[in-house]
């Protein structure tokens, strides 16, 4: 074991900042416009307090859970984030191996630098595939078929990006569009220079993303795949109910890591509203702002089936490659195990709403 290993996610973030060129660190770490939601995604967790129960035998802690029928040793899975070769030359293959070593599910980003085939053959694991629906539906359909044929077990459809959010750091840095290996042969990526005062990423998104994306496209996706579909990007009760109506297999409370609409609610604040609206019909996951095992416990208490972790895994990858990504997942798991023990929860099922106190609870207590 190396000396002086980072002991938490924040220390990995510091190492990643040192290791990465400014353009790439800003791309990974930045959010939309004023970055209010970016800060709040983390800060909102800090305003939720834990209500530990004592004198419970916590000599055995079982963190295992299941998602869509797949068993996992803990409720922490790897969120889809793009361009892992910015962090490490092995890219998503390294991340996939790290996730597999922890027996956790990885959601492979559509903006992966590594080909779907490379990731699929790199190691044995349960993996989901994240999809955007493009103006050219045939491109999306081809990607779904490839993922399905390579043994991916679910499609995670990102629904909060009909157009790209305004990421000012990328505009300032004239961020180049990352290499999207999975689109090679499907569309030409050479035509998207940034033009005046923009980022190449913005131009690429403008040409390819479909602002007409609607609920009927979820029906279209269901018609071309037998895989379960999870919708990523739901933050309101209204959309959560619609998702259940159209028959998706799960919803992910997400604001795209605060990279799309600034002043959207922090995800942990939106979670309970979505959970109540879904009323147990499908599992609800949450991403954005998870930096500690205690954050995971808070999300579980508010009704999440699992949490998805994005930037922290990227920090680990940038700092120490595959070993760093694996260490980040292991650290969060150990922190969750400790938090469960100290809250008197012997299993994920024992984590209840009574284990947390939110800002809303404190206000109601005063009324």
N, C-alpha and C positions, 0 to 999 in steps of 0.2 A: 504493500500500500504506500502511496506517495506521502511524503510529509506535507504538512500545511494544506491539506485538502480543504476546499471551501466547506463551511458548515451550514450554509443556508442558501436559498435562491438568490438573495440580494448580493451575496459575495460572488456568486457565479455571474451575475449581471455586471458587476464591476470588472471581472476578468474578461467578459465578452466585449465590453466597451473598449478595453485596452487592445484586444486581439483583432477587432474588426476595423476596416476603413470607415471613416465617418459616414459616407454615403450609405453603406450597408447597415451600420448600427442604427442610423436614423430611420432607415426603411423598416427595419424590424421593430424598432421601439416606438416609432411615432404614431400619432393618431390624427384625427381630422381637425382642421381649423384651430380653435383655441385650446384643444386638447382637454376640455373640461371633463368629458365622459371618460377619457383615458385616465385622468387622475382619480375620478370618482369610482371607476371599476375596482381600484385597489382600496381607496379610502372608505368606501361603503362597507367593506368587510370589517374595517376597524371600528365601525360604529355599532356592530352587533356584539353583544356580550354573551358569554357562555354561562350556563347555570349548572354547575357540576353537582352530581349526587355522590354521596360518600357512603362508606361502610358497605360496599358491594364487592363481592369476590371478583376481582379482575385479573386473576392469575392466568386466565386464558382469554385472549382477544381474537375474535374471528372477524376479519375485515372483508371476507369474500362476499361477492354479490353476483348477480347475473344480469345480462343485457341481451334482449332478443333471444333468450335461450342459451347464450354462451356464458360459461362460468368464468369469473375473473377473480384473482386473489385480492383485489381491492377495487374501490369505485373510482380509481384515477385512470383516465385514458389519455392518449396523446391526440391533441387537437390538430386539425389540418392547418399547417402554415407553409407558405411557399418558399422556394429558393434556398434549400438547405445547403447547397454548395457555396453560398455566401459564407456559411459558418464553417464548413469543412469540405475538403475535396471529395469525400465519399458521399456527401449529401444525404438524401433520404434513405439510402441503403444503410448507412450508419445508424440513423434514427430508428429504422425498422428493426435492426438487430438489437438495439438498446431496449426497445419496447418488447421484443420477443423474449429477451433475457429476463425481463420482469413479468413475463406472461400477461402482458396487458395489450389491449386493442390499440392499434394505431390507425388514425384516419389519414389516408394519403391525400395530400392536397392536389387539386387539379394543377396548381402552379409548381408542381414538383420539377426539379431539375433532372431527376433520374426517371428513366422510362418505367411505366407501370410493370413491364416485363422484368426489368432488373430488380425492382423491389420485391416482386412476387417470388422470384427465384432465390433471393438473398437469404431467406430463412423461413422456417415454418412458424406461422402465427395466424391469429384471426385478424384480418384487416378490413376496414371499410374504405370506400372511395368517395371523395368529395367532388361534386360536380357543379359547374355553372351551366346554365342553358344559354347557348349562343344564338345570335341572329341566324347562323347556319345550324339548324337543328341536326343535320347529318353529322356534324363534327361531334356534338354532344352524344348522339346515338352511338357513334363509333367508339367513343371513350367508354360508355356504359357497357357495350358488348365486350370490349377488351377486358375491362375490370371483372366482369361476370365470368368470362371464360378462364381467367387466371385465378379464380377462387376467392375473390373479394366477396364479403358476406352481406354487405348492405351498401346503399347509396345515400350519401349525405348531401342533400340538395341545398345549396346556399341561396337564400331567397331575399337577402337584404342588399343585393348589389345589382339593381337594374341599370345603374350608372355608378361610376367610381366616385367615392368620397373625395373631398378636397384635402389632400395630404400635403401641407405646405412645405414640410421639410424635403419631400421628394421633388417638389417644384423648384425649391431653392437649390437643391443639389443636382438638378437636371438628371434625376434618376433614370438610368437606362432600363429598358424592359428586360427582365431576367430571361435566361434561356429556358424555354418551355419545351423540353424534349418530346413530350407526348403529343405535341401539335405538329411535329415535323411530318411533312407529307400530307397534312390535312389543311393547313393554311400557311401562307407566306408571312414570316415575321419580320422580313427585312424592310418593309415599307414604312415602319412606324417610327420615324425619327420624331423628336420632341417638338420640332417646329419652334415657333416663337414662344418663349416664356412658359414652357410647360415641361412635363416629364414624358419620356418615351412611353412609360407605363400608362400614363393618362391617355395618350393618343391610341395606344394599342387597345385599351379598354373601350374607348369611344367607338372604335371600329368594330369591335367584336361583341361586347355585352349587349343584351337585348332589353331596351326599356319597355317593351310591350309585354314582358314576362308577367303572367297572371296565373290564377288558380287553375285555369284550364291546362296549363303546361304541366302541372302536377299530374293531372289525368293522363296527359300524353306520355309522361315518363313512366307511369304505372303500366301503360299499354305496351311499352317496349322492353320491360324487364320484369322478371319474377322476384327480384331481390326486394327485401324490405326497404322502404324509403323513410329517412328522417329529414325533417325540415330544420335547417339551421338559420337562425336570424329572427326568431319570434320573441317579442317583448311585451305583447299585450294579450289580455284575456280574449278579445275579439278574434284575433288571428289564431290563437290557440284552439278555440272552439271550431273555427273553420278547418283547421288542420285535421282535427279528429273527424269532422264530417266528410272530408275527402278521402279518409281512410289511410293516412300515413301511419307508419309503425312507431313513430316517436317524434318529439320536438326538442330542439336545442335552443334554450334561452341564450341568445348571443347578440351582441351589437358589433360583431366583426372586430373584436379587440379594440373598439372605439375608433376604428379607421374609416367609418362610413359617415354616419350622421352625428355631428357633435350635439350635445345636449339631449341625446337619447338617454334613457335611464340606465344607471349602472346595472349590470345583469343581476347581481345578487338582490337588488331592490325590486326587480321585476319578477323574480323567480316565483314568489308565493302566489302572485296574481295568476300566473300561467298555470301553476300546479292546481290551484282551485278550479280554474276553468276547465282543465283537462279531466279533473275528477276521477283519476285512476284509469282512464280509458287506454292511455299509452304512457310509456316512460317519458319523464322529462329530464333532460340533461342541462347543464349550464357550463358556460366557459367565460373567460374574461376576468382578470384580476386575482386569480388563485396563486398565492405565493407561499402559503403555509398549510400544514396539515390541519390547523385549526380552521382555516378557510373552508377546507373540504368538509369538516364536521358541521360547520354552520350551514353549508349548502345542503347537506343531507338532512339536517334538522328542518330546513325549510321546504323539503319535499323532493329534492333532486335524487334521481336514481344513481347518477354518476356525474363526475365533473371532468371537463376536458381541459388539458393544460397545454398551452401553446408556447408563449415566449420563454418560460423557464427552461423547457427542453432545448430550445434554440440556444439559450445562453450556455447550457452545459455543453452542447455540441461545439459552439464557437470556442469555448475555453479549453476543453479537453477531449474533443472528438466523441466517438461512440461511448467511451468510458464516462465522459462527463454527462452525456444525455442520460445514460443508465443511472449514474449516481444521483442526478436530480430526481428521477422517478422514485428511486429507493429512499432518498431523504424525505420526500413528501409522504411516502408510505409509512416510514418510521414515525414521522411527526403525527400523522393521523392516528397511528396505533397508540402513541403516548396520550394524545388528546382524548381518545375514546376511553382509555384506562382512567384518566384523571376526571372524566365526566361520569364514570360509572356505567359505561356502555360496553357490554361484552360482545355485541355483534352490531352490524350495520342496522339490523331490524330494531335494535333497542335505542337507536338515536331518534329522538322525537322532537316535536315542536316545543315541548317543555324544557328542552336543553338550551334554548337560546332566548335572549331578550333583544328585540329590535328597537329601533328608535320609535316606531309606531306603538309598540307595547308600552314604552316608558311614557309616551304622551297620553295614551289611553288610561294608564294607571293614575295620572294626575287629574283626570276629568271627574 
